[in-house]
Amino acid sequence: MKIQSSFPFFDDESIDKILPDIKKALSSGVLTGGPYTKEFESKFAQYVGAKHAVAVNSGTSNLEIAMRYFGVKDREVIVPTNTFVATPNAVVFAGGKPVFADIREDTLCIDPQDVEHRITPKTVGLIVVHLAGLICPQIEELVKVCKDHDLFLLEDCSHAHGAMIDNRMAGTLGDAGCFSFYSTKVMTTGEGGMLTTQDADLAEAARMMRDHGQNSQRLMVRLGHNWCMSEIAAILGLHQLEQLEFFVHRRNEIAKLYDSLLKDVKGVSLFKTPPNIRHSYYKYPVKLDAGIDKEKIAATLKAKYGVETGSIYYPPCHLHPFYMENFGARKGDLPRAESVLKQVMCLPLHAGLSNEAARYVAEAFAYSLNGQGV
Ligand SMILES: Cc1ncc(COP(=O)(O)O)c(C=O)c1O
């Protein structure tokens, strides 16, 4: 038995639907910037409830586009330390300084109180990451902090396709949303990303920046890059988007099953989702009691039971050598993130995981922790 921590969902039926579109694109000769990309952008914008959606070649690219648009050069941007390094890196690539903030233990998302402490005259914006697919439950507080201090609010929605709070979708809660379609994500195009916004100026700038900063007359009016999405990726995106509600629903079913199987297992605590939030369950994180060696449990699960697990994220960004060497971050700077994330691990979760496989994972996890089943 081998159970992967994540796996893209392309069953035979969806592959059969995708192939004729790929054939059509290949024989049309239009492989980039064509009708499939436009259709994907328009359907994604509609799904999320944003006025504009701009497709790019990765989540990293659209984060950098947003940072360049918001003018972070020589300014500070507050970023949760608990994220993939792509988030702060986008600030650095755009010439700014990421200032890491601590997280809340109950959500693993950024802590609004710590954010307030880190605002300086140089702060220009804030990035919130809906970690594991949980919309940051304190998003309204963050919106208010940004309004009060005249900061931009960018949502890194790389984990949060289809996630909602009070029936409002991730990607519509701040000034812009940045989605990743990397192959492990809730929906994928292999590599790809989408920027959502209500701001027509930002959308126009993003369209230019993804194409070397050229305007519609092909004049280069700002610095850009080749960040375009290919038509083949857009075709995958269109078909995955059609299944996104099913993906989110199925991920929630599996998470509920894990919840019920693991609730009484000694040594582990589960995370709760507030009732006004629809989680997208990109990941299913659990927290091991202090003193339990996470690496040892993960190694046992893999070697003895064939179960692959993940972490989200350890080390936190500020403890990566690059940030310690170049931005002066030190161990102990963000104590909550450092202690909590050391004990957090993620169980396998993807739309194609069967209930039987999820039960096997829960059983193997309980045995690895306590030497007895659930
Ligand atoms: C939170 C977060 N931000 C940004 C990214 C970057 O996305 P991509 O891999 O599509 O460049 C990822 C994904 O890998 C991510 O998980």
The ligand as a Tripos MOL2 file, in Angstrom:
@<TRIPOS>MOLECULE
LIG
   16    16     1     0     0
SMALL
NO_CHARGES

@<TRIPOS>ATOM
      1 C1          1.1020   29.6870   -0.0300 C.3       1 LIG1
      2 C2          1.7340   29.5990   -1.3930 C.ar      1 LIG1
      3 N1          2.0770   30.7460   -2.0270 N.ar      1 LIG1
      4 C3          2.6210   30.7430   -3.2540 C.ar      1 LIG1
      5 C4          2.8580   29.5640   -3.9220 C.ar      1 LIG1
      6 C5          3.5400   29.6190   -5.2510 C.3       1 LIG1
      7 O1          2.7700   29.0510   -6.2500 O.3       1 LIG1
      8 P1          3.4510   28.3750   -7.5330 P.3       1 LIG1
      9 O2          4.0850   27.1010   -7.1020 O.co2     1 LIG1
     10 O3          2.2940   28.1420   -8.4710 O.co2     1 LIG1
     11 O4          4.4280   29.3230   -8.0890 O.co2     1 LIG1
     12 C6          2.5070   28.3380   -3.3090 C.ar      1 LIG1
     13 C7          2.6620   27.0680   -3.9790 C.2       1 LIG1
     14 O5          3.4580   26.3590   -4.2300 O.2       1 LIG1
     15 C8          1.9500   28.3660   -2.0110 C.ar      1 LIG1
     16 O6          1.6250   27.2300   -1.3870 O.3       1 LIG1
@<TRIPOS>BOND
     1     1     2 1
     2     2     3 ar
     3     2    15 ar
     4     3     4 ar
     5     4     5 ar
     6     5     6 1
     7     5    12 ar
     8     6     7 1
     9     7     8 1
    10     8     9 2
    11     8    10 1
    12     8    11 1
    13    12    13 1
    14    12    15 ar
    15    13    14 2
    16    15    16 1
@<TRIPOS>SUBSTRUCTURE
     1 LIG1         1 GROUP 0 **** ****
